[in-house]
Amino acid sequence: MTTESPRWFKSSYSSNGGQCVEVAANLAVSRGVVPVRDSKDLRGPVLDIPTHAFTSFVTGIKDAEFGAI
């Protein structure tokens, strides 16, 4: 078991428009998850996304698999 704390960060593409999420990618190797939370609610719920699922999601975004915004 690890006692490593999440190191939260927002994307450099974030424009501070209030619609941001933060991720703690530093836990991907040690815990096998990428925690995700709402940047406006730091004490709110955290989703622990399995590393393989998060990687697939990011790849899908980069490949425009989810359509244009």
N, CA, C and O atoms as a DFTB+ gen file, in Angstrom:
276 C
 N C O
     1  1       0.837      -1.181       0.000
     2  2       0.000       0.000       0.000
     3  2       0.880       1.242       0.000
     4  3       1.936       1.269       0.631
     5  1       0.436       2.258      -0.708
     6  2       1.195       3.502      -0.784
     7  2       0.469       4.621      -0.044
     8  3      -0.760       4.640       0.027
     9  1       1.227       5.530       0.490
    10  2       0.634       6.687       1.168
    11  2       0.812       7.943       0.320
    12  3       0.636       9.063       0.801
    13  1       1.157       7.744      -0.927
    14  2       1.353       8.872      -1.837
    15  2       0.053       9.660      -1.988
    16  3      -1.016       9.081      -2.181
    17  1       0.158      10.977      -1.900
    18  2      -1.004      11.852      -2.037
    19  2      -1.188      12.269      -3.488
    20  3      -0.215      12.378      -4.234
    21  1      -2.437      12.502      -3.892
    22  2      -2.648      12.968      -5.262
    23  2      -2.066      14.362      -5.466
    24  3      -2.190      15.231      -4.604
    25  1      -1.434      14.561      -6.614
    26  2      -0.954      15.887      -7.018
    27  2      -1.871      16.352      -8.149
    28  3      -1.706      15.962      -9.305
    29  1      -2.831      17.187      -7.790
    30  2      -3.869      17.613      -8.713
    31  2      -3.353      18.666      -9.687
    32  3      -2.559      19.532      -9.322
    33  1      -3.821      18.576     -10.944
    34  2      -3.514      19.625     -11.917
    35  2      -4.625      19.706     -12.960
    36  3      -5.335      18.735     -13.223
    37  1      -4.750      20.894     -13.543
    38  2      -5.679      21.138     -14.643
    39  2      -4.870      21.233     -15.935
    40  3      -3.675      21.525     -15.911
    41  1      -5.517      20.990     -17.028
    42  2      -4.882      21.101     -18.332
    43  2      -4.396      22.519     -18.582
    44  3      -5.002      23.489     -18.127
    45  1      -3.306      22.622     -19.305
    46  2      -2.815      23.946     -19.698
    47  2      -3.775      24.606     -20.684
    48  3      -3.671      25.808     -20.930
    49  1      -4.704      23.844     -21.248
    50  2      -5.715      24.382     -22.158
    51  2      -6.917      24.943     -21.402
    52  3      -7.810      25.533     -22.010
    53  1      -6.944      24.767     -20.099
    54  2      -8.052      25.258     -19.284
    55  2      -8.067      26.782     -19.320
    56  3      -7.035      27.432     -19.153
    57  1      -9.255      27.338     -19.542
    58  2      -9.357      28.798     -19.652
    59  2      -9.975      29.431     -18.411
    60  3     -10.400      30.585     -18.455
    61  1     -10.032      28.693     -17.304
    62  2     -10.633      29.193     -16.064
    63  2     -12.072      29.639     -16.255
    64  3     -12.526      30.573     -15.594
    65  1     -12.786      28.985     -17.146
    66  2     -14.191      29.306     -17.379
    67  2     -15.125      28.595     -16.432
    68  3     -16.344      28.708     -16.567
    69  1     -14.585      27.864     -15.476
    70  2     -15.408      27.193     -14.489
    71  2     -15.888      25.812     -14.875
    72  3     -16.625      25.188     -14.111
    73  1     -15.499      25.317     -16.027
    74  2     -15.937      23.999     -16.492
    75  2     -14.762      23.038     -16.557
    76  3     -14.614      22.306     -17.536
    77  1     -13.935      23.031     -15.537
    78  2     -12.689      22.260     -15.573
    79  2     -12.734      21.057     -14.641
    80  3     -13.473      21.030     -13.657
    81  1     -11.932      20.082     -14.977
    82  2     -11.676      18.964     -14.079
    83  2     -10.187      18.948     -13.781
    84  3      -9.382      19.500     -14.531
    85  1      -9.839      18.316     -12.691
    86  2      -8.446      18.122     -12.325
    87  2      -8.180      16.633     -12.284
    88  3      -9.069      15.841     -11.969
    89  1      -6.955      16.255     -12.601
    90  2      -6.539      14.858     -12.527
    91  2      -5.293      14.745     -11.663
    92  3      -4.547      15.710     -11.496
    93  1      -5.084      13.578     -11.127
    94  2      -3.884      13.290     -10.333
    95  2      -3.182      12.095     -10.982
    96  3      -3.250      10.967     -10.493
    97  1      -2.510      12.376     -12.091
    98  2      -1.867      11.316     -12.873
    99  2      -0.717      10.646     -12.135
   100  3      -0.274       9.570     -12.536
   101  1      -0.227      11.262     -11.064
   102  2       0.903      10.676     -10.331
   103  2       0.539       9.344      -9.666
   104  3       1.431       8.613      -9.236
   105  1      -0.739       9.023      -9.574
   106  2      -1.145       7.763      -8.930
   107  2      -1.373       6.632      -9.930
   108  3      -1.734       5.522      -9.539
   109  1      -1.167       6.905     -11.211
   110  2      -1.430       5.894     -12.236
   111  2      -0.587       4.638     -12.037
   112  3      -1.106       3.527     -12.147
   113  1       0.672       4.792     -11.752
   114  2       1.548       3.628     -11.600
   115  2       1.364       2.965     -10.235
   116  3       1.220       1.746     -10.151
   117  1       1.367       3.760      -9.175
   118  2       1.335       3.183      -7.829
   119  2      -0.018       2.583      -7.450
   120  3      -0.067       1.608      -6.699
   121  1      -1.114       3.145      -7.954
   122  2      -2.442       2.644      -7.587
   123  2      -3.244       2.080      -8.748
   124  3      -4.269       1.432      -8.539
   125  1      -2.782       2.322      -9.977
   126  2      -3.497       1.818     -11.147
   127  2      -4.747       2.595     -11.489
   128  3      -5.599       2.104     -12.231
   129  1      -4.872       3.805     -10.959
   130  2      -6.021       4.655     -11.242
   131  2      -5.563       6.084     -11.494
   132  3      -4.480       6.493     -11.076
   133  1      -6.416       6.833     -12.190
   134  2      -6.209       8.267     -12.362
   135  2      -7.418       8.947     -11.723
   136  3      -8.502       8.947     -12.308
   137  1      -7.251       9.525     -10.537
   138  2      -8.355      10.227      -9.897
   139  2      -8.722      11.495     -10.678
   140  3      -7.850      12.206     -11.176
   141  1     -10.026      11.759     -10.773
   142  2     -10.548      12.928     -11.477
   143  2     -11.556      13.604     -10.562
   144  3     -12.363      12.931      -9.919
   145  1     -11.513      14.951     -10.498
   146  2     -12.468      15.686      -9.668
   147  2     -12.836      17.007     -10.338
   148  3     -12.142      17.476     -11.240
   149  1     -13.929      17.591      -9.887
   150  2     -14.389      18.901     -10.338
   151  2     -13.492      19.960      -9.709
   152  3     -13.312      19.976      -8.492
   153  1     -12.932      20.838     -10.523
   154  2     -12.004      21.840      -9.990
   155  2     -12.703      22.883      -9.119
   156  3     -12.040      23.595      -8.365
   157  1     -14.030      22.984      -9.212
   158  2     -14.761      23.953      -8.389
   159  2     -15.144      23.385      -7.026
   160  3     -15.503      24.139      -6.121
   161  1     -15.072      22.067      -6.873
   162  2     -15.529      21.415      -5.645
   163  2     -14.422      20.500      -5.126
   164  3     -14.491      19.279      -5.265
   165  1     -13.414      21.104      -4.535
   166  2     -12.224      20.357      -4.134
   167  2     -12.491      19.324      -3.046
   168  3     -11.708      18.389      -2.880
   169  1     -13.569      19.478      -2.313
   170  2     -13.929      18.496      -1.279
   171  2     -15.014      17.540      -1.751
   172  3     -15.496      16.702      -0.989
   173  1     -15.387      17.674      -3.002
   174  2     -16.446      16.842      -3.569
   175  2     -15.957      15.458      -3.934
   176  3     -14.844      15.064      -3.584
   177  1     -16.796      14.726      -4.638
   178  2     -16.453      13.343      -4.989
   179  2     -15.285      13.270      -5.972
   180  3     -15.042      14.191      -6.752
   181  1     -14.582      12.158      -5.909
   182  2     -13.461      11.875      -6.804
   183  2     -13.775      10.568      -7.528
   184  3     -14.154       9.576      -6.906
   185  1     -13.613      10.583      -8.837
   186  2     -13.770       9.365      -9.624
   187  2     -12.396       8.752      -9.830
   188  3     -11.495       9.421     -10.335
   189  1     -12.219       7.512      -9.455
   190  2     -10.967       6.791      -9.684
   191  2     -11.114       5.995     -10.978
   192  3     -11.724       4.926     -10.995
   193  1     -10.554       6.522     -12.048
   194  2     -10.651       5.896     -13.363
   195  2      -9.474       4.937     -13.534
   196  3      -8.325       5.342     -13.359
   197  1      -9.739       3.673     -13.874
   198  2      -8.627       2.746     -14.113
   199  2      -7.688       3.315     -15.179
   200  3      -8.135       3.924     -16.151
   201  1      -6.400       3.114     -14.988
   202  2      -5.401       3.695     -15.874
   203  2      -5.652       3.348     -17.332
   204  3      -5.557       4.221     -18.195
   205  1      -5.969       2.098     -17.625
   206  2      -6.186       1.708     -19.029
   207  2      -7.384       2.437     -19.632
   208  3      -7.358       2.799     -20.808
   209  1      -8.434       2.656     -18.840
   210  2      -9.616       3.362     -19.337
   211  2      -9.314       4.838     -19.568
   212  3      -9.769       5.419     -20.553
   213  1      -8.548       5.449     -18.664
   214  2      -8.187       6.854     -18.824
   215  2      -7.316       7.043     -20.061
   216  3      -7.498       7.999     -20.814
   217  1      -6.371       6.129     -20.267
   218  2      -5.507       6.185     -21.444
   219  2      -6.334       6.068     -22.723
   220  3      -6.094       6.802     -23.681
   221  1      -7.291       5.165     -22.747
   222  2      -8.160       5.007     -23.921
   223  2      -8.988       6.266     -24.158
   224  3      -9.172       6.680     -25.303
   225  1      -9.485       6.875     -23.089
   226  2     -10.264       8.103     -23.189
   227  2      -9.427       9.233     -23.789
   228  3      -9.877       9.906     -24.717
   229  1      -8.227       9.445     -23.277
   230  2      -7.354      10.510     -23.779
   231  2      -6.993      10.250     -25.241
   232  3      -6.972      11.180     -26.046
   233  1      -6.710       9.006     -25.586
   234  2      -6.410       8.663     -26.979
   235  2      -7.607       8.979     -27.868
   236  3      -7.439       9.507     -28.967
   237  1      -8.812       8.663     -27.404
   238  2     -10.015       8.971     -28.157
   239  2     -10.218      10.456     -28.379
   240  3     -10.657      10.874     -29.451
   241  1      -9.901      11.251     -27.375
   242  2      -9.993      12.702     -27.528
   243  2      -8.989      13.180     -28.576
   244  3      -9.340      13.950     -29.470
   245  1      -7.764      12.730     -28.468
   246  2      -6.736      13.151     -29.426
   247  2      -7.077      12.729     -30.847
   248  3      -6.732      13.428     -31.799
   249  1      -7.755      11.586     -31.002
   250  2      -8.122      11.075     -32.330
   251  2      -9.481      11.600     -32.792
   252  3      -9.982      11.183     -33.836
   253  1     -10.082      12.517     -32.019
   254  2     -11.386      13.129     -32.345
   255  2     -12.496      12.090     -32.496
   256  3     -13.381      12.249     -33.336
   257  1     -12.454      11.039     -31.695
   258  2     -13.467       9.993     -31.758
   259  2     -14.817      10.419     -31.173
   260  3     -15.824       9.746     -31.392
   261  1     -14.842      11.505     -30.450
   262  2     -16.057      11.929     -29.772
   263  2     -16.735      13.100     -30.469
   264  3     -17.674      13.680     -29.924
   265  1     -16.286      13.450     -31.642
   266  2     -16.887      14.551     -32.411
   267  2     -16.330      15.899     -31.993
   268  3     -15.591      16.023     -31.016
   269  1     -16.706      16.891     -32.761
   270  2     -16.259      18.266     -32.513
   271  2     -17.129      18.924     -31.448
   272  3     -18.309      18.608     -31.296
   273  1     -16.520      19.835     -30.725
   274  2     -17.262      20.583     -29.704
   275  2     -17.670      21.912     -30.276
   276  3     -18.309      22.710     -29.589
